[in-house]
């Protein structure tokens, strides 16, 4: 075997040393990148939220921008239009957003600037407003203005926001309180605590500079605090607020009956958990223990406020509520598991409401989601 000539060994050692140095440098670069971007979501999280949003859009938004509740007879509610607007932002679909908002504006907007809540068979069947849809739509317009670079959306969002302040609030000791709709702006005021979206209050307040949005955040916090102050932490679907600020759970407006935690109230943990204000998230966390105890067995769709099942099939909305409560309680793994179960439920039995809440849940609860704090 030939022996290496003088210098060859030295050159090879230099090669080895150079390679080792390059490996050390590469490791340092990787470590620095991880350090700098450690606040970013794990791979797939943003894609998961966007995918759920796109699935809702693909499944329920018609070509003209109308959201059809296909599993409920094909009617349309203002809530669904607002959800589609929010989720078009999440999915980064400016064309979808434009279509949905155009249809909403052309078909549902009333002379007072608010949205009629119910459309069916080619016409509006109720001109009354639902404050959650108006609030979510105004918020979505602000988000779209920023994400899609469309200044007119900001103007229209602030116009809708002003209509909300003028027609869907009452004065509670000199501070504004959001009520269920334009039909409820008197005492005792009918409220739906799941209509309170702290993130939307904050965004509209920053954009408008109107102090009433901060007041809405404060008064809604006080109401939700009262309505979730029980062992289960469950909020009612409906409540009334007296002029002194006392909040009392009730049955549905005009129907009576016992108050329940049901299809509306499942959104309370979601929106409170998604708040950027640390004073709101504890209200979502209050229900975490209930969900852990109750819905791992044979869950129902609705419960008494004391946690007794009242029947119905739970589906994804209840599972998203559980995910939100777990997230607020600092139980990230449990939250992810609830969301995975909700996704499996939507895949097995697709529904308009389940798909909407799954997409909203992913967009608000996943780190760096498009609607997260």
DAKAFEN-V681469 format. One record per residue. N is the residue number from 1. RES is the residue in one letter. NEAR is the number of other C-alpha atoms within 10 Angstrom. Layout:
N & RES & NEAR
N & RES & NEAR
//
This chain:
1 & X & 3
2 & X & 4
3 & X & 7
4 & X & 8
5 & X & 8
6 & X & 8
7 & X & 9
8 & X & 11
9 & X & 12
10 & X & 11
11 & X & 11
12 & X & 11
13 & X & 12
14 & X & 12
15 & X & 12
16 & X & 12
17 & X & 12
18 & X & 12
19 & X & 12
20 & X & 12
21 & X & 12
22 & X & 12
23 & X & 12
24 & X & 12
25 & X & 12
26 & X & 12
27 & X & 12
28 & X & 12
29 & X & 12
30 & X & 12
31 & X & 12
32 & X & 12
33 & X & 11
34 & X & 12
35 & X & 10
36 & X & 10
37 & X & 10
38 & X & 10
39 & X & 10
40 & X & 12
41 & X & 13
42 & X & 11
43 & X & 8
44 & X & 10
45 & X & 17
46 & X & 20
47 & X & 13
48 & X & 16
49 & X & 28
50 & X & 24
51 & X & 17
52 & X & 24
53 & X & 31
54 & X & 21
55 & X & 17
56 & X & 28
57 & X & 26
58 & X & 12
59 & X & 17
60 & X & 22
61 & X & 21
62 & X & 14
63 & X & 11
64 & X & 11
65 & X & 22
66 & X & 24
67 & X & 28
68 & X & 21
69 & X & 18
70 & X & 15
71 & X & 12
72 & X & 11
73 & X & 10
74 & X & 13
75 & X & 17
76 & X & 22
77 & X & 23
78 & X & 26
79 & X & 22
80 & X & 24
81 & X & 28
82 & X & 26
83 & X & 25
84 & X & 30
85 & X & 31
86 & X & 28
87 & X & 29
88 & X & 24
89 & X & 26
90 & X & 29
91 & X & 25
92 & X & 18
93 & X & 18
94 & X & 17
95 & X & 11
96 & X & 24
97 & X & 25
98 & X & 16
99 & X & 18
100 & X & 27
101 & X & 21
102 & X & 15
103 & X & 16
104 & X & 22
105 & X & 15
106 & X & 10
107 & X & 16
108 & X & 24
109 & X & 19
110 & X & 14
111 & X & 7
112 & X & 12
113 & X & 20
114 & X & 28
115 & X & 29
116 & X & 23
117 & X & 25
118 & X & 19
119 & X & 20
120 & X & 14
121 & X & 10
122 & X & 9
123 & X & 12
124 & X & 16
125 & X & 12
126 & X & 13
127 & X & 15
128 & X & 16
129 & X & 26
130 & X & 26
131 & X & 28
132 & X & 24
133 & X & 23
134 & X & 29
135 & X & 26
136 & X & 26
137 & X & 29
138 & X & 29
139 & X & 27
140 & X & 29
141 & X & 27
142 & X & 24
143 & X & 24
144 & X & 27
145 & X & 19
146 & X & 14
147 & X & 13
148 & X & 15
149 & X & 12
150 & X & 15
151 & X & 13
152 & X & 13
153 & X & 21
154 & X & 22
155 & X & 17
156 & X & 18
157 & X & 26
158 & X & 20
159 & X & 15
160 & X & 23
161 & X & 24
162 & X & 18
163 & X & 18
164 & X & 26
165 & X & 18
166 & X & 15
167 & X & 20
168 & X & 25
169 & X & 24
170 & X & 22
171 & X & 15
172 & X & 18
173 & X & 11
174 & X & 8
175 & X & 16
176 & X & 23
177 & X & 27
178 & X & 32
179 & X & 29
180 & X & 24
181 & X & 25
182 & X & 20
183 & X & 14
184 & X & 22
185 & X & 20
186 & X & 16
187 & X & 15
188 & X & 17
189 & X & 23
190 & X & 25
191 & X & 28
192 & X & 27
193 & X & 29
194 & X & 23
195 & X & 24
196 & X & 29
197 & X & 25
198 & X & 23
199 & X & 21
200 & X & 23
201 & X & 23
202 & X & 18
203 & X & 18
204 & X & 22
205 & X & 20
206 & X & 13
207 & X & 13
208 & X & 17
209 & X & 11
210 & X & 13
211 & X & 12
212 & X & 18
213 & X & 25
214 & X & 20
215 & X & 20
216 & X & 25
217 & X & 23
218 & X & 18
219 & X & 21
220 & X & 24
221 & X & 20
222 & X & 15
223 & X & 21
224 & X & 22
225 & X & 19
226 & X & 17
227 & X & 22
228 & X & 21
229 & X & 13
230 & X & 14
231 & X & 13
232 & X & 17
233 & X & 25
234 & X & 29
235 & X & 34
236 & X & 30
237 & X & 26
238 & X & 24
239 & X & 24
240 & X & 24
241 & X & 20
242 & X & 15
243 & X & 15
244 & X & 10
245 & X & 17
246 & X & 13
247 & X & 21
248 & X & 17
249 & X & 24
250 & X & 20
251 & X & 16
252 & X & 17
253 & X & 13
254 & X & 6
255 & X & 8
256 & X & 9
257 & X & 10
258 & X & 12
259 & X & 19
260 & X & 26
261 & X & 24
262 & X & 25
263 & X & 16
264 & X & 18
265 & X & 23
266 & X & 25
267 & X & 27
268 & X & 27
269 & X & 31
270 & X & 28
271 & X & 26
272 & X & 28
273 & X & 33
274 & X & 26
275 & X & 23
276 & X & 14
277 & X & 14
278 & X & 12
279 & X & 12
280 & X & 24
281 & X & 22
282 & X & 17
283 & X & 27
284 & X & 32
285 & X & 23
286 & X & 23
287 & X & 25
288 & X & 27
289 & X & 16
290 & X & 18
291 & X & 22
292 & X & 14
293 & X & 11
294 & X & 14
295 & X & 16
296 & X & 9
297 & X & 8
298 & X & 9
299 & X & 20
300 & X & 18
301 & X & 19
302 & X & 23
303 & X & 19
304 & X & 17
305 & X & 23
306 & X & 14
307 & X & 18
308 & X & 13
309 & X & 18
310 & X & 14
311 & X & 12
312 & X & 12
313 & X & 11
314 & X & 18
315 & X & 23
316 & X & 29
317 & X & 28
318 & X & 26
319 & X & 29
320 & X & 31
321 & X & 30
322 & X & 30
323 & X & 33
324 & X & 37
325 & X & 32
326 & X & 28
327 & X & 25
328 & X & 28
329 & X & 21
330 & X & 13
331 & X & 15
332 & X & 16
333 & X & 11
334 & X & 19
335 & X & 25
336 & X & 19
337 & X & 15
338 & X & 21
339 & X & 25
340 & X & 18
341 & X & 18
342 & X & 26
343 & X & 23
344 & X & 14
345 & X & 20
346 & X & 21
347 & X & 13
348 & X & 10
349 & X & 12
350 & X & 18
351 & X & 20
352 & X & 18
353 & X & 20
354 & X & 24
355 & X & 26
356 & X & 23
357 & X & 26
358 & X & 27
359 & X & 30
360 & X & 29
361 & X & 30
362 & X & 30
363 & X & 27
364 & X & 23
365 & X & 28
366 & X & 25
367 & X & 18
368 & X & 17
369 & X & 21
370 & X & 22
371 & X & 24
372 & X & 18
373 & X & 15
//
